[in-house]
Structures are given as structure tokens and as C-alpha cells.
Amino acid sequence: QVQLVESGGGLVQAGGSLRLSCVASGRTFRSYGAGWFRQAPGKEREFVAAIDRSGGITHYADFVEGRFTISRDNAKNTVWLQMNSLKPEDTAVYYCAAVGRSGSSYYIRAYEYDYWGQGTQVTVSS
């Protein structure tokens, strides 16, 4: 089992920044790839960013457009999502997830992930 706890969400003005953190506990986190997803009211959960087990390979959704950076420190069992130049359309609950399967460096589909955090609210005002 892997437990994931997100933090760092909040209210920010458009153009501002937030840094989300996801701390993992339980089994060895370095054995898992990780990702961030988000879900806005009335919308499907969507992929935001993913990172491989070592932290050397990352992948982003097209809408990120270079504004977000995913990173991890396996010694701290932590994954971060640095979000800059935030837009009102970035408003959503952001979820951290961990994936244990092998075969690919990263995963972008929610059903591929094994463990999920409880989510942290990000609200961007215009």
C-alpha cells in the first residue's frame, strides 16, 4: 500500500504561482511512477503531468504549455508540481497518483494508476 497526501493548494490571482506537494508513505515510493491529475466541477478528471520512477523523464498535458514543472525527491518520498502563470481555467481539485506497473516511463491515463491522494483545491481568480 502507498498512502499519498497532497498539500499546497489555495486561492491565487491569475498570473500567480503555487507549489503542490505530495508526500508518500508505505511501500518504497521509488518503485512507483507518479502523476498529477485535476478535476474541475462538472468535468472529467484529466491528466496534468507525469514523472518516471527516477525523476529523469517527465511528460505534460498540452494545456500546460511550459507553465508547470513536475519533480520528485525519492529520499523525501515527495513529488511536487510547481505551477506558474496560473489561469482561471486551472481552477480544479488536483490529485497526486502513483503507478506501480512497468513497461513505460510514464502514464497519462487515470485508470493506470494504483494509488490516489485525497486532492487539494486550487482556485485561480481573474
Disulfide bonds with the S-S distance in Angstrom:
Cys22-Cys96 2.08
